[in-house]
Amino acid sequence: MYALGVLAVIVTANTPFSVPCLFYLVFRIPCPACGLTRAFVMASRFNFVGAVSMNILFLPIVVGGAAFFVGAVLDFFWGKDLVNWLNLLLARWWVITLAAVLMLTSWGINIYRTLVLGIV
């Protein structure tokens, strides 16, 4: 799944093709994930500050993806059970609460930027 996201960023960054946010098209307000594609395109150009400014969810997604990648590699080569441990960690109430707070914060920032500042 992560590889499909990387492929989508490569296609979006190198072609004029772009997929619009369906949530925004229907409700005229951005979703919590609006700006993530642009964030990953900026990161592919090594503009990490711009990537975070596009959507604050960029950081936890990259850190989480990297953690699962490293865990999968260690599981494969050394037989550690890190991916299972990461999945159990993600099921904890405080991790779910933190994720919900980050999602709502991102959504609030996206709505503010769109409705008040006029930045889409």
N, C-alpha and C positions, 0 to 999 in steps of 0.2 A: 504494500500500500504506500509506503514511504517512497518507493521508487517511482510510482505513478505520479506522486506529487512533484518529485524532482523533474520528471519528464514534462509535466505541465508547465513548470517554471521555465524550463529550457525553451519549449515551444512559444510561450508567451513572451519571453525576453527577446527571442530572435525572429519573430514574425509579427505582422500587424494583427494577428488573430488574438482576440481577447474574449473571455466569457463574462457576460454581465451578471451581476448579482440578481438572482430571481426575486429574493426577498425585497430588495430595493425597488425593483421594477413594479412589484405588486403594491407595496405599502408606502413607497416614497420615503422611507427612513432606512438607514443602513442597518445591516445585521451585525452581530458581534464580530464576525469574521471578515467584514468588509475591510479591504486593504491588505489582507494577508498575501494575496498573489503579488501585489505590488511590493510588499515587504520582502518576499522571497526573491523577486526580480532584483530589487536593490541589493540584497545580500549577495546575489550571484555576481554583482558588480563591485563587491567589497565595500558597499556603503551601509555599514551596520547601524550607524546612528539614524540614517534615513529609514532603514528597515524598521527599527523600533518605533520611530515616529509615525510610520504608516499604521501600525497596529501593535499594541503592547503584548499581544498574545504570541508574537513572533518568538520572543525569548523562551517562554516555557515550552513551546512546541519544539524548538531546536534543541534545547537542553534535554527534554524528554526523549526525543528521537535519537539523540546521541547516546543517552544512557541505555536505551534499549538495543541500539546497535552494538555498543561495547559489551553489554550483557550477553547478546546473542553470540558474539565472537568468542567470548570467554566460555560460554556454555559449550560451543562447538569444539574448541581446542582443548580445554582443560576440564570439561565435565562439571563445571560449577553450575549452580541452579539460580543464577542471578535474574533471569527473565521472570521466573516464577516469583522470586522475592519482590521484584519491581511491580508485578501485577498485584501481589498482596498489599504492597505499600499504597498503590493507587486506590485500593478498596477501602482504605481507612477513612473515617468520617472527617478528619481534619484536612486531608488532602482533597476530598470531594468539596468541602466547604471552601477551601482556598481556591480551587478551580472555579467554583460558582462565583465567588467574589471577583476573581480576575475577569471572568466572562462578562459579568454585569458592569464592571468598571470599563472594560473595553467597549461595551455597547453604549454606555453613557458618553464616553469620549467621542465615539463615532457619531452619535446623534448630535452632540454639541457642535462638533466640527462641521457637520452637514447643515443643520438647521440654523445655527447662530453665525458661524463663520462663513458658510457657503462653500466649504471645501468638500468636494465629493471624492 
